């Protein structure tokens, strides 16, 4: 990890605010608006956050076509700011980049996977990118502010399964149909609960399947058993991309519930709290403002 060049003020700072930021799902790919770093020899840039398949969250900084030099050496620091505007987590690198080249890096700390409310201010995550022109002897600075609004649909339900002890292993199942918000009388998602025997022990299986012809976007979820006081138990978070066959969401050993029936199965009712975040594209990206207009003298 490099340190700020000479601890001097950055030549350019880009603030990227991601509105409607999800807690349960990591974005496949989001891209900032392009920004013109006039104080770094009139170069053009943008940032991306993305998640390769079965990998940690990654970020990249991209150099775009511009009037600047063919190759430039920069030191940059990427920070995730908390609700007080202070860096909660930062990474920095010194790199050479030519026109239309980029630098990709896997985040050591996956901010989206373990996102906490301290990162969010009014459901917005703020990313700060500070940049220094390492080889230039000219000292100048500028700042740019940009906003991306993620198209995230959030749903939360309580699902009460009465007469739960009567649900026979392998023979019966119960289904909750999550209605589509935009299509009247259409089901967006089916949540299926059944009891199966695994290695001669009973387990509760929770699955998801498509609700009909409507396309189900990629989504994140958290499913919890709610006890008599309202506290969450046996919680599981994950991300699902539904295929044609039902996808397994959670497996709960039956004995973890029956050994504490009065608390977890009051009056023979299994209560589940199901939280969903659906990622609906496209996202809305808006350029906001420069502190100093790059076209000004």
LOVEXSE-690123 format. One record per residue: x, y, z of N, C-alpha, C, CB in turn; residue in three letters. Coordinates in pm, whole numbers, plus 50000, padded with zeros to 5 digits. Glycine has a CB too. Example, Ala and Ser with C-alpha at 12.3 -4.5 7.8 and 13.67 -1.06 7.14 Angstrom:
BEGIN
ATOM   n_X   n_Y   n_Z  ca_X  ca_Y  ca_Z   c_X   c_Y   c_Z  cb_X  cb_Y  cb_Z code
ATOM 51319 49431 50780 51230 49550 50780 51320 49670 50780 51131 49553 50905  ALA
ATOM 51285 49775 50708 51367 49894 50714 51290 50003 50787 51408 49940 50572  SER
This chain:
BEGIN
ATOM   n_X   n_Y   n_Z  ca_X  ca_Y  ca_Z   c_X   c_Y   c_Z  cb_X  cb_Y  cb_Z code
ATOM 50085 49881 50000 50000 50000 50000 50088 50124 50000 49904 50000 50122  UNK
ATOM 50072 50206 49897 50152 50327 49886 50096 50436 49975 50159 50376 49740  UNK
ATOM 50175 50543 49994 50128 50657 50073 50111 50777 49983 50226 50689 50188  UNK
ATOM 50032 50875 50028 50007 50994 49947 50138 51059 49905 49920 51094 50025  UNK
ATOM 50154 51098 49776 50277 51160 49730 50309 51288 49807 50268 51190 49581  UNK
ATOM 50415 51277 49886 50462 51393 49963 50355 51449 50057 50508 51503 49868  UNK
ATOM 50250 51371 50083 50140 51415 50169 50081 51548 50122 50187 51428 50314  UNK
ATOM 50085 51573 49993 50032 51698 49940 49886 51681 49899 50117 51747 49821  UNK
ATOM 49821 51793 49879 49680 51793 49837 49666 51723 49703 49626 51938 49829  UNK
ATOM 49561 51641 49685 49545 51571 49557 49521 51669 49443 49429 51471 49565  UNK
ATOM 49568 51629 49324 49547 51713 49207 49401 51710 49161 49639 51669 49093  UNK
ATOM 49335 51596 49185 49195 51585 49143 49124 51488 49237 49183 51537 48993  UNK
ATOM 48999 51520 49272 48918 51432 49356 48782 51412 49291 48902 51491 49498  UNK
ATOM 48742 51285 49278 48613 51249 49220 48528 51186 49330 48631 51151 49098  UNK
ATOM 48410 51245 49356 48315 51191 49453 48201 51123 49376 48260 51304 49548  UNK
ATOM 48181 50996 49404 48079 50917 49334 47979 50867 49438 48143 50797 49254  UNK
ATOM 47857 50918 49432 47753 50878 49526 47660 50777 49458 47672 51002 49577  UNK
ATOM 47644 50661 49524 47559 50554 49472 47432 50552 49556 47632 50413 49475  UNK
ATOM 47323 50607 49499 47195 50616 49570 47120 50483 49566 47108 50728 49510  UNK
ATOM 47026 50468 49660 46943 50348 49667 47030 50222 49672 46846 50341 49547  UNK
ATOM 47135 50231 49751 47237 50127 49755 47183 50001 49823 47363 50177 49828  UNK
ATOM 47202 49884 49762 47149 49761 49822 47235 49711 49937 47138 49653 49717  UNK
ATOM 47171 49637 50028 47241 49573 50140 47252 49422 50120 47169 49602 50270  UNK
ATOM 47160 49364 50043 47153 49219 50031 47213 49166 49903 47011 49175 50041  UNK
ATOM 47246 49252 49809 47294 49207 49679 47410 49293 49635 47181 49210 49574  UNK
ATOM 47509 49229 49573 47621 49303 49516 47595 49325 49367 47756 49228 49538  UNK
ATOM 47624 49444 49316 47596 49471 49175 47686 49390 49083 47613 49619 49145  UNK
ATOM 47630 49342 48972 47713 49273 48872 47813 49370 48814 47625 49211 48760  UNK
ATOM 47765 49490 48777 47855 49592 48725 47785 49728 48727 47901 49556 48582  UNK
ATOM 47850 49826 48785 47802 49963 48778 47918 50052 48735 47743 50009 48916  UNK
ATOM 47885 50155 48659 47985 50243 48598 47953 50387 48634 47990 50224 48445  UNK
ATOM 48055 50461 48672 48034 50603 48701 48025 50680 48570 48148 50658 48789  UNK
ATOM 47983 50805 48580 47991 50894 48465 48138 50925 48438 47910 51024 48489  UNK
ATOM 48169 50965 48318 48305 51006 48284 48335 51140 48349 48325 51013 48130  UNK
ATOM 48461 51159 48388 48499 51288 48445 48628 51338 48381 48515 51278 48599  UNK
ATOM 48636 51469 48367 48749 51534 48301 48841 51590 48408 48701 51647 48204  UNK
ATOM 48961 51531 48420 49059 51577 48518 49150 51681 48453 49142 51457 48575  UNK
ATOM 49103 51804 48451 49182 51910 48388 49313 51935 48461 49101 52039 48382  UNK
ATOM 49313 51911 48592 49433 51934 48673 49531 51817 48665 49394 51958 48819  UNK
ATOM 49495 51711 48590 49588 51601 48562 49605 51594 48411 49536 51464 48621  UNK
ATOM 49655 51702 48356 49691 51715 48215 49575 51681 48120 49809 51627 48184  UNK
ATOM 49455 51728 48157 49337 51718 48071 49307 51573 48028 49356 51804 47947  UNK
ATOM 49308 51484 48125 49276 51344 48097 49131 51314 48137 49373 51250 48173  UNK
ATOM 49076 51209 48074 48937 51166 48099 48938 51028 48164 48854 51164 47965  UNK
ATOM 48845 51007 48261 48844 50884 48339 48701 50841 48372 48925 50903 48469  UNK
ATOM 48687 50717 48417 48566 50673 48486 48601 50555 48576 48454 50634 48384  UNK
ATOM 48512 50525 48673 48529 50414 48767 48423 50307 48741 48520 50465 48914  UNK
ATOM 48454 50185 48781 48356 50077 48776 48369 49990 48902 48375 49990 48647  UNK
ATOM 48255 49939 48948 48250 49835 49052 48181 49715 48988 48174 49884 49182  UNK
ATOM 48237 49597 49006 48179 49480 48941 48215 49355 49018 48226 49469 48796  UNK
ATOM 48138 49249 48995 48160 49122 49062 48170 49012 48958 48047 49093 49163  UNK
ATOM 48291 48963 48929 48302 48844 48842 48233 48725 48907 48451 48811 48814  UNK
ATOM 48199 48626 48828 48128 48509 48881 48208 48443 48993 48101 48407 48768  UNK
ATOM 48139 48417 49104 48198 48347 49219 48328 48411 49266 48223 48201 49183  UNK
ATOM 48329 48544 49268 48450 48614 49309 48413 48728 49401 48528 48665 49187  UNK
ATOM 48516 48789 49459 48494 48907 49542 48462 49028 49455 48616 48934 49630  UNK
ATOM 48416 49132 49518 48388 49256 49448 48519 49318 49400 48311 49354 49537  UNK
ATOM 48519 49370 49279 48636 49433 49219 48604 49577 49180 48686 49353 49096  UNK
ATOM 48706 49657 49166 48688 49791 49112 48792 49814 49003 48701 49899 49224  UNK
ATOM 48766 49912 48919 48861 49946 48814 48854 50096 48787 48832 49866 48685  UNK
ATOM 48968 50149 48747 48977 50288 48703 49017 50285 48557 49079 50371 48790  UNK
ATOM 48945 50358 48473 48962 50353 48329 49003 50490 48276 48832 50307 48260  UNK
ATOM 49102 50489 48189 49140 50612 48121 49074 50613 47984 49295 50624 48108  UNK
ATOM 49008 50724 47951 48937 50736 47825 49017 50820 47726 48799 50797 47848  UNK
ATOM 48965 50829 47603 49030 50912 47502 49027 51058 47545 48963 50893 47364  UNK
ATOM 49140 51128 47528 49148 51267 47569 49270 51331 47503 49156 51281 47724  UNK
ATOM 49289 51459 47534 49401 51533 47476 49529 51519 47558 49365 51679 47464  UNK
ATOM 49527 51441 47662 49642 51427 47750 49753 51345 47688 49600 51365 47880  UNK
ATOM 49859 51317 47765 49974 51241 47714 49937 51096 47683 50088 51245 47814  UNK
ATOM 50020 51031 47600 49994 50892 47564 49995 50801 47688 50098 50843 47463  UNK
ATOM 50087 50825 47778 50096 50748 47902 50114 50844 48019 50214 50645 47896  UNK
ATOM 50050 50813 48130 50061 50899 48247 50076 50814 48372 49937 50992 48259  UNK
ATOM 50156 50861 48465 50177 50791 48592 50097 50864 48699 50330 50782 48630  UNK
ATOM 50007 50792 48763 49926 50853 48868 49934 50769 48995 49779 50868 48823  UNK
ATOM 49912 50835 49104 49887 50770 49233 49740 50798 49264 49985 50824 49349  UNK
ATOM 49663 50692 49293 49523 50717 49327 49486 50640 49454 49431 50676 49210  UNK
ATOM 49390 50696 49524 49339 50638 49648 49187 50627 49636 49380 50723 49774  UNK
ATOM 49136 50505 49651 48992 50482 49646 48943 50458 49788 48956 50360 49554  UNK
ATOM 48843 50536 49832 48792 50526 49969 48641 50513 49969 48834 50649 50052  UNK
ATOM 48589 50435 50064 48445 50428 50091 48420 50511 50216 48395 50279 50108  UNK
ATOM 48338 50614 50203 48318 50708 50312 48200 50665 50400 48295 50850 50258  UNK
ATOM 48209 50691 50530 48099 50659 50619 47997 50773 50623 48151 50631 50761  UNK
ATOM 47900 50764 50713 47794 50863 50715 47840 50999 50766 47681 50815 50801  UNK
ATOM 47965 51008 50814 48022 51136 50854 48114 51193 50747 48100 51120 50985  UNK
ATOM 48125 51123 50632 48211 51169 50524 48357 51136 50546 48196 51314 50507  UNK
ATOM 48385 51044 50641 48523 51006 50670 48552 50869 50607 48547 51002 50823  UNK
ATOM 48677 50845 50566 48711 50716 50504 48692 50601 50602 48855 50718 50452  UNK
ATOM 48605 50508 50565 48585 50387 50645 48682 50278 50600 48439 50338 50634  UNK
ATOM 48716 50282 50472 48807 50184 50413 48869 50244 50289 48733 50051 50379  UNK
ATOM 49002 50229 50273 49073 50289 50160 49174 50192 50103 49142 50420 50202  UNK
ATOM 49199 50204 49972 49307 50134 49905 49375 50232 49811 49255 50008 49828  UNK
ATOM 49507 50220 49793 49579 50313 49707 49682 50239 49624 49647 50422 49790  UNK
ATOM 49710 50293 49505 49803 50230 49411 49872 50338 49328 49729 50128 49320  UNK
ATOM 49991 50305 49280 50063 50390 49187 50075 50314 49055 50205 50431 49242  UNK
ATOM 50027 50372 48946 50014 50299 48820 50051 50387 48702 49872 50245 48803  UNK
ATOM 50090 50323 48591 50100 50386 48460 49979 50345 48378 50233 50347 48389  UNK
ATOM 49916 50440 48312 49803 50407 48225 49814 50483 48094 49669 50440 48294  UNK
ATOM 49794 50410 47983 49784 50472 47852 49639 50499 47818 49849 50384 47746  UNK
ATOM 49617 50561 47705 49482 50591 47660 49405 50461 47637 49484 50676 47530  UNK
ATOM 49280 50455 47689 49190 50339 47678 49240 50217 47757 49173 50301 47532  UNK
ATOM 49331 50240 47851 49374 50131 47939 49304 50144 48075 49528 50133 47957  UNK
ATOM 49305 50036 48152 49242 50040 48283 49323 49958 48383 49096 49988 48276  UNK
ATOM 49297 49983 48509 49359 49908 48618 49248 49845 48699 49450 50001 48708  UNK
ATOM 49253 49713 48715 49151 49639 48790 49214 49582 48917 49090 49526 48704  UNK
ATOM 49131 49578 49022 49183 49530 49150 49068 49470 49230 49252 49645 49229  UNK
ATOM 49097 49358 49297 48998 49293 49384 49003 49356 49521 49024 49139 49393  UNK
ATOM 48888 49398 49570 48883 49462 49701 48924 49363 49810 48742 49517 49729  UNK
ATOM 49018 49404 49894 49060 49321 50006 48943 49305 50103 49183 49381 50077  UNK
ATOM 48871 49413 50124 48753 49411 50210 48630 49430 50123 48762 49521 50322  UNK
ATOM 48543 49330 50120 48425 49336 50034 48320 49423 50102 48369 49194 50006  UNK
ATOM 48311 49548 50058 48224 49645 50123 48077 49605 50110 48245 49784 50063  UNK
ATOM 48036 49556 49995 47896 49522 49975 47856 49397 50053 47867 49503 49828  UNK
ATOM 47946 49301 50065 47912 49177 50135 47889 49201 50282 48021 49074 50116  UNK
ATOM 47969 49290 50343 47957 49316 50486 47922 49462 50510 48087 49280 50560  UNK
ATOM 47834 49514 50423 47796 49655 50434 47719 49679 50564 47712 49699 50313  UNK
ATOM 47755 49784 50632 47686 49822 50755 47628 49961 50738 47781 49816 50877  UNK
ATOM 47534 49994 50826 47467 50123 50812 47563 50240 50826 47357 50135 50915  UNK
ATOM 47681 50218 50886 47777 50328 50900 47828 50376 50765 47894 50285 50986  UNK
ATOM 47818 50290 50662 47861 50330 50528 47755 50414 50458 47894 50208 50445  UNK
ATOM 47631 50401 50500 47521 50460 50425 47468 50586 50491 47408 50360 50408  UNK
ATOM 47442 50685 50408 47379 50808 50453 47258 50830 50364 47478 50931 50448  UNK
ATOM 47138 50813 50420 47014 50821 50343 47015 50722 50226 46993 50964 50289  UNK
ATOM 47055 50597 50256 47063 50488 50158 47162 50515 50045 46926 50462 50099  UNK
ATOM 47259 50600 50067 47358 50631 49964 47498 50593 50012 47353 50782 49927  UNK
ATOM 47573 50527 49924 47713 50493 49950 47800 50591 49871 47743 50345 49910  UNK
ATOM 47897 50651 49937 47984 50749 49871 48124 50693 49854 47988 50880 49950  UNK
ATOM 48170 50693 49729 48304 50650 49693 48385 50774 49658 48302 50547 49574  UNK
ATOM 48505 50784 49714 48592 50898 49684 48719 50847 49616 48627 50978 49814  UNK
ATOM 48753 50906 49503 48876 50872 49432 48964 50996 49426 48845 50819 49289  UNK
ATOM 49076 50991 49497 49172 51102 49497 49289 51065 49406 49221 51136 49643  UNK
ATOM 49334 51159 49324 49436 51130 49223 49548 51235 49229 49373 51127 49082  UNK
ATOM 49669 51186 49208 49788 51271 49201 49862 51244 49071 49880 51248 49325  UNK
ATOM 49905 51348 49003 49991 51336 48885 50135 51327 48935 49972 51460 48786  UNK
ATOM 50191 51206 48931 50319 51181 48997 50434 51257 48932 50349 51033 48997  UNK
ATOM 50436 51264 48799 50552 51317 48729 50542 51466 48694 50572 51239 48603  UNK
ATOM 50426 51525 48710 50411 51666 48675 50465 51755 48787 50264 51700 48648  UNK
ATOM 50528 51866 48747 50579 51963 48846 50479 52076 48869 50713 52022 48799  UNK
ATOM 50373 52080 48786 50269 52182 48803 50173 52138 48911 50193 52207 48669  UNK
ATOM 50135 52232 48997 50044 52200 49106 49910 52270 49083 50105 52240 49244  UNK
ATOM 49805 52191 49078 49669 52245 49059 49574 52144 49122 49636 52269 48905  UNK
ATOM 49448 52181 49137 49353 52084 49190 49212 52120 49142 49359 52080 49345  UNK
ATOM 49128 52015 49140 48988 52034 49106 48910 51917 49166 48966 52043 48951  UNK
ATOM 48777 51931 49171 48691 51826 49225 48568 51810 49136 48649 51859 49371  UNK
ATOM 48518 51686 49132 48396 51656 49055 48304 51570 49142 48431 51583 48920  UNK
ATOM 48174 51594 49129 48073 51521 49205 47973 51458 49107 47999 51615 49307  UNK
ATOM 47947 51327 49125 47856 51257 49034 47769 51160 49114 47936 51180 48925  UNK
ATOM 47650 51132 49062 47555 51045 49131 47507 50934 49039 47434 51126 49182  UNK
ATOM 47503 50813 49091 47439 50700 49023 47326 50651 49112 47542 50586 48992  UNK
ATOM 47209 50635 49055 47095 50581 49132 47069 50439 49085 46968 50670 49115  UNK
ATOM 47087 50344 49177 47059 50204 49146 46909 50179 49147 47130 50110 49244  UNK
ATOM 46864 50101 49052 46722 50069 49041 46696 49943 49124 46680 50049 48890  UNK
ATOM 46684 49962 49255 46670 49850 49348 46528 49846 49405 46773 49861 49463  UNK
ATOM 46462 49733 49387 46326 49714 49441 46336 49630 49567 46232 49645 49336  UNK
ATOM 46287 49685 49680 46296 49615 49808 46158 49564 49849 46353 49708 49917  UNK
ATOM 46153 49440 49896 46028 49381 49946 46058 49306 50075 45964 49285 49839  UNK
ATOM 45966 49315 50172 45980 49243 50298 45843 49187 50337 46036 49335 50411  UNK
ATOM 45839 49059 50373 45712 48996 50409 45729 48914 50536 45660 48908 50292  UNK
ATOM 45618 48894 50609 45607 48791 50712 45528 48676 50651 45538 48847 50843  UNK
ATOM 45578 48555 50668 45511 48437 50613 45483 48341 50729 45598 48367 50501  UNK
ATOM 45354 48327 50764 45313 48242 50875 45266 48106 50823 45201 48310 50958  UNK
ATOM 45332 48000 50868 45297 47864 50829 45230 47796 50948 45422 47784 50781  UNK
ATOM 45096 47791 50945 45020 47734 51056 45013 47582 51046 44878 47793 51058  UNK
ATOM 44982 47520 51160 44978 47372 51167 45106 47313 51108 44854 47316 51092  UNK
ATOM 45217 47368 51148 45343 47331 51087 45378 47183 51108 45454 47418 51141  UNK
ATOM 45343 47128 51224 45378 46989 51255 45307 46890 51163 45344 46957 51400  UNK
ATOM 45203 46936 51093 45130 46846 51003 45193 46836 50865 44987 46894 50989  UNK
ATOM 45298 46912 50840 45366 46909 50711 45451 46782 50704 45453 47036 50690  UNK
ATOM 45409 46686 50620 45473 46555 50616 45596 46557 50528 45375 46449 50567  UNK
ATOM 45704 46493 50569 45828 46491 50491 45808 46431 50353 45935 46413 50564  UNK
ATOM 45852 46505 50250 45852 46456 50114 45718 46448 50046 45911 46325 50111  UNK
ATOM 45608 46476 50116 45475 46458 50058 45402 46588 50032 45391 46373 50148  UNK
ATOM 45428 46688 50113 45353 46813 50100 45448 46931 50094 45254 46829 50216  UNK
ATOM 45398 47041 50041 45472 47166 50043 45373 47282 50050 45564 47178 49919  UNK
ATOM 45420 47393 50102 45338 47514 50104 45411 47621 50024 45310 47563 50251  UNK
ATOM 45334 47709 49960 45390 47807 49868 45338 47946 49900 45358 47771 49723  UNK
ATOM 45428 48041 49900 45391 48182 49912 45417 48248 49777 45471 48254 50028  UNK
ATOM 45317 48316 49724 45329 48382 49595 45351 48532 49617 45204 48357 49507  UNK
ATOM 45469 48579 49581 45502 48722 49595 45447 48795 49473 45657 48745 49609  UNK
ATOM 45350 48884 49493 45286 48949 49377 45380 49045 49306 45161 49023 49421  UNK
ATOM 45360 49057 49175 45435 49152 49093 45381 49292 49120 45424 49116 48942  UNK
ATOM 45469 49389 49136 45426 49525 49169 45364 49597 49049 45543 49605 49221  UNK
ATOM 45409 49563 48929 45364 49636 48810 45258 49561 48730 45482 49666 48722  UNK
ATOM 45255 49430 48741 45160 49350 48663 45051 49296 48756 45232 49233 48590  UNK
ATOM 44932 49345 48738 44819 49307 48824 44790 49158 48807 44693 49391 48792  UNK
ATOM 44767 49091 48921 44733 48949 48926 44845 48860 48871 44606 48924 48850  UNK
ATOM 44967 48909 48869 45082 48829 48829 45169 48800 48951 45164 48903 48718  UNK
ATOM 45224 48681 48957 45316 48643 49064 45459 48664 49017 45294 48495 49107  UNK
ATOM 45536 48736 49096 45675 48762 49059 45766 48647 49099 45724 48892 49123  UNK
ATOM 45739 48589 49217 45828 48489 49273 45748 48395 49362 45943 48555 49352  UNK
ATOM 45778 48266 49354 45719 48168 49442 45822 48122 49544 45664 48048 49362  UNK
ATOM 45781 48124 49672 45867 48076 49780 45805 47945 49830 45880 48184 49897  UNK
ATOM 45882 47839 49823 45830 47704 49851 45895 47651 49978 45857 47609 49731  UNK
ATOM 45814 47598 50067 45863 47538 50192 45817 47394 50199 45813 47618 50316  UNK
ATOM 45909 47304 50229 45873 47164 50246 45970 47098 50344 45874 47089 50110  UNK
ATOM 45934 46978 50388 46018 46903 50481 46070 46779 50409 45939 46863 50611  UNK
ATOM 46201 46760 50412 46264 46642 50353 46355 46575 50455 46344 46679 50226  UNK
ATOM 46381 46448 50432 46477 46376 50516 46613 46376 50447 46429 46231 50545  UNK
ATOM 46714 46419 50521 46851 46420 50473 46935 46344 50575 46905 46567 50451  UNK
ATOM 46995 46233 50531 47072 46146 50623 46988 46106 50743 47200 46218 50671  UNK
ATOM 46863 46068 50715 46768 46018 50816 46725 46123 50917 46829 45902 50889  UNK
ATOM 46755 46249 50890 46709 46357 50976 46623 46454 50896 46828 46431 51040  UNK
ATOM 46518 46503 50962 46427 46594 50892 46487 46735 50884 46291 46598 50964  UNK
ATOM 46474 46796 50767 46519 46933 50743 46410 47011 50672 46649 46934 50660  UNK
ATOM 46405 47140 50702 46314 47230 50632 46388 47287 50512 46262 47344 50726  UNK
ATOM 46331 47271 50393 46390 47322 50270 46308 47441 50221 46397 47212 50162  UNK
ATOM 46376 47548 50187 46311 47666 50131 46369 47688 49992 46331 47793 50221  UNK
ATOM 46280 47696 49893 46322 47711 49754 46254 47831 49690 46292 47584 49675  UNK
ATOM 46314 47880 49582 46253 47986 49500 46227 47930 49360 46345 48113 49494  UNK
ATOM 46117 47973 49301 46092 47942 49160 46021 48060 49095 46008 47812 49146  UNK
ATOM 46026 48063 48962 45962 48172 48889 45811 48167 48909 45997 48165 48740  UNK
ATOM 45752 48287 48911 45609 48294 48934 45525 48280 48810 45577 48422 48999  UNK
ATOM 45585 48288 48692 45510 48279 48568 45597 48324 48453 45382 48364 48574  UNK
ATOM 45534 48389 48355 45607 48431 48235 45692 48554 48259 45510 48457 48123  UNK
ATOM 45660 48630 48365 45736 48752 48392 45880 48718 48431 45668 48833 48504  UNK
ATOM 45974 48793 48376 46115 48769 48406 46146 48813 48549 46205 48844 48306  UNK
ATOM 46218 48729 48622 46257 48761 48759 46401 48811 48757 46242 48636 48853  UNK
ATOM 46425 48935 48800 46561 48986 48799 46647 48917 48905 46562 49138 48821  UNK
ATOM 46776 48934 48893 46869 48886 48993 46835 48951 49127 47016 48915 48953  UNK
ATOM 46839 48874 49236 46798 48932 49363 46880 48874 49478 46648 48908 49388  UNK
ATOM 46887 48953 49585 46946 48908 49710 46836 48889 49812 47052 49008 49761  UNK
ATOM 46860 48804 49910 46756 48778 50009 46817 48750 50145 46668 48660 49965  UNK
ATOM 46735 48769 50248 46766 48721 50382 46638 48659 50436 46819 48836 50476  UNK
ATOM 46646 48534 50478 46531 48463 50536 46565 48425 50679 46494 48336 50451  UNK
ATOM 46474 48456 50771 46497 48431 50913 46373 48369 50976 46536 48560 50987  UNK
ATOM 46396 48282 51075 46288 48232 51160 46267 48335 51271 46320 48089 51219  UNK
ATOM 46141 48378 51290 46110 48480 51392 46056 48410 51518 46005 48583 51337  UNK
ATOM 46120 48439 51629 46075 48375 51753 45962 48457 51817 46194 48360 51852  UNK
ATOM 45916 48413 51933 45798 48472 51995 45819 48619 52034 45759 48392 52118  UNK
ATOM 45946 48661 52050 45974 48801 52084 45998 48887 51960 46095 48809 52175  UNK
ATOM 46002 48824 51841 46028 48897 51716 46172 48895 51674 45984 49038 51731  UNK
ATOM 46257 48825 51749 46400 48819 51717 46426 48723 51602 46482 48777 51842  UNK
ATOM 46525 48756 51518 46561 48671 51405 46646 48552 51452 46638 48753 51299  UNK
ATOM 46620 48435 51392 46697 48314 51418 46722 48242 51286 46623 48220 51520  UNK
ATOM 46832 48165 51280 46864 48085 51161 46865 48170 51033 46764 47970 51146  UNK
ATOM 46919 48290 51042 46918 48380 50927 47019 48337 50822 46947 48524 50971  UNK
ATOM 46982 48357 50695 47072 48328 50585 47057 48436 50479 47044 48188 50526  UNK
ATOM 47173 48489 50433 47176 48584 50321 47241 48517 50201 47254 48715 50360  UNK
ATOM 47189 48549 50083 47251 48497 49961 47198 48575 49842 47222 48344 49945  UNK
ATOM 47254 48543 49726 47211 48605 49599 47168 48494 49504 47326 48692 49536  UNK
ATOM 47060 48518 49431 47002 48415 49345 46982 48472 49204 46868 48364 49403  UNK
ATOM 47015 48389 49104 46973 48414 48967 46888 48294 48927 47097 48434 48869  UNK
ATOM 46758 48315 48912 46667 48204 48890 46682 48147 48750 46523 48249 48914  UNK
ATOM 46692 48015 48743 46691 47943 48617 46553 47881 48600 46805 47834 48612  UNK
ATOM 46540 47786 48511 46410 47724 48488 46369 47633 48603 46411 47646 48359  UNK
ATOM 46465 47576 48673 46433 47487 48785 46440 47564 48916 46530 47365 48788  UNK
ATOM 46365 47522 49018 46368 47591 49148 46509 47593 49207 46272 47523 49247  UNK
ATOM 46543 47702 49274 46674 47717 49335 46662 47706 49487 46737 47853 49296  UNK
ATOM 46748 47624 49547 46746 47605 49691 46797 47731 49761 46831 47483 49731  UNK
ATOM 46720 47777 49859 46757 47900 49930 46814 47871 50068 46636 47991 49943  UNK
ATOM 46754 47777 50140 46796 47755 50279 46758 47615 50323 46733 47860 50372  UNK
ATOM 46838 47561 50414 46809 47431 50476 46822 47450 50628 46907 47318 50423  UNK
ATOM 46714 47417 50700 46713 47434 50845 46688 47298 50909 46606 47538 50890  UNK
ATOM 46779 47249 50992 46752 47122 51062 46627 47135 51149 46874 47081 51150  UNK
ATOM 46538 47038 51138 46412 47043 51211 46434 47047 51362 46326 46925 51174  UNK
ATOM 46534 46974 51410 46552 46967 51555 46595 47100 51617 46654 46861 51589  UNK
ATOM 46647 47195 51536 46681 47326 51590 46555 47405 51626 46765 47406 51490  UNK
ATOM 46441 47367 51566 46314 47432 51597 46236 47355 51703 46230 47447 51470  UNK
ATOM 46228 47223 51687 46144 47143 51777 46200 47137 51919 46128 47003 51723  UNK
ATOM 46332 47156 51934 46389 47153 52068 46355 47278 52147 46540 47136 52062  UNK
ATOM 46302 47379 52079 46264 47504 52147 46131 47553 52090 46376 47614 52130  UNK
ATOM 46032 47461 52092 45905 47488 52024 45831 47608 52080 45816 47367 52032  UNK
ATOM 45830 47624 52210 45754 47734 52269 45804 47870 52219 45763 47729 52422  UNK
ATOM 45931 47879 52191 45988 48007 52145 45985 48021 51993 46132 48022 52195  UNK
ATOM 46014 47912 51921 46029 47920 51775 45907 47873 51698 46148 47839 51732  UNK
ATOM 45821 47794 51763 45699 47744 51697 45578 47767 51787 45712 47592 51661  UNK
ATOM 45550 47891 51825 45436 47916 51914 45305 47876 51848 45432 48064 51956  UNK
ATOM 45224 47800 51920 45095 47752 51867 45112 47679 51735 44998 47869 51849  UNK
ATOM 45227 47610 51720 45255 47529 51600 45257 47615 51473 45151 47417 51586  UNK
ATOM 45310 47735 51484 45320 47826 51370 45467 47861 51346 45235 47957 51393  UNK
ATOM 45513 47837 51224 45648 47878 51184 45637 48013 51113 45716 47769 51090  UNK
ATOM 45698 48115 51173 45693 48249 51116 45828 48282 51054 45654 48355 51224  UNK
ATOM 45826 48316 50926 45948 48353 50854 45941 48500 50815 45966 48265 50728  UNK
ATOM 46052 48569 50830 46067 48704 50777 46154 48692 50652 46129 48804 50884  UNK
ATOM 46101 48735 50539 46171 48723 50411 46197 48863 50355 46089 48637 50309  UNK
ATOM 46325 48897 50338 46363 49027 50285 46427 49008 50147 46461 49101 50382  UNK
ATOM 46387 49092 50052 46437 49079 49915 46485 49213 49863 46327 49021 49824  UNK
ATOM 46586 49207 49778 46630 49322 49700 46649 49275 49556 46763 49385 49757  UNK
ATOM 46570 49332 49465 46576 49296 49325 46655 49401 49249 46434 49280 49265  UNK
ATOM 46756 49356 49174 46836 49448 49093 46772 49462 48956 46984 49399 49081  UNK
ATOM 46720 49580 48928 46651 49605 48802 46734 49706 48723 46505 49658 48826  UNK
ATOM 46773 49668 48603 46852 49758 48518 46762 49821 48413 46970 49681 48451  UNK
ATOM 46800 49936 48354 46928 50003 48374 46927 50092 48498 46962 50086 48251  UNK
ATOM 47049 50126 48545 47065 50223 48652 47072 50363 48590 47192 50192 48737  UNK
ATOM 47049 50461 48673 47043 50599 48626 47168 50673 48672 46915 50671 48678  UNK
ATOM 47248 50721 48577 47374 50786 48607 47365 50933 48568 47492 50717 48532  UNK
ATOM 47398 51020 48661 47386 51163 48635 47516 51234 48672 47267 51223 48713  UNK
ATOM 47569 51311 48577 47681 51399 48609 47627 51515 48691 47753 51450 48480  UNK
ATOM 47699 51556 48793 47650 51664 48878 47726 51793 48852 47661 51625 49025  UNK
ATOM 47849 51803 48902 47916 51933 48892 48064 51921 48920 47853 52033 48987  UNK
ATOM 48140 52017 48863 48279 52039 48899 48286 52162 48991 48367 52058 48771  UNK
ATOM 48383 52159 49082 48407 52276 49163 48453 52391 49074 48511 52248 49272  UNK
ATOM 48540 52359 48979 48583 52457 48881 48556 52399 48743 48734 52495 48899  UNK
ATOM 48485 52471 48661 48452 52425 48526 48580 52395 48451 48367 52530 48451  UNK
ATOM 48598 52269 48399 48721 52237 48328 48745 52322 48204 48719 52093 48289  UNK
ATOM 48640 52382 48148 48655 52465 48029 48693 52608 48061 48528 52464 47950  UNK
ATOM 48691 52641 48193 48724 52780 48230 48874 52798 48230 48666 52817 48369  UNK
ATOM 48919 52921 48218 49064 52950 48215 49120 52939 48356 49092 53093 48156  UNK
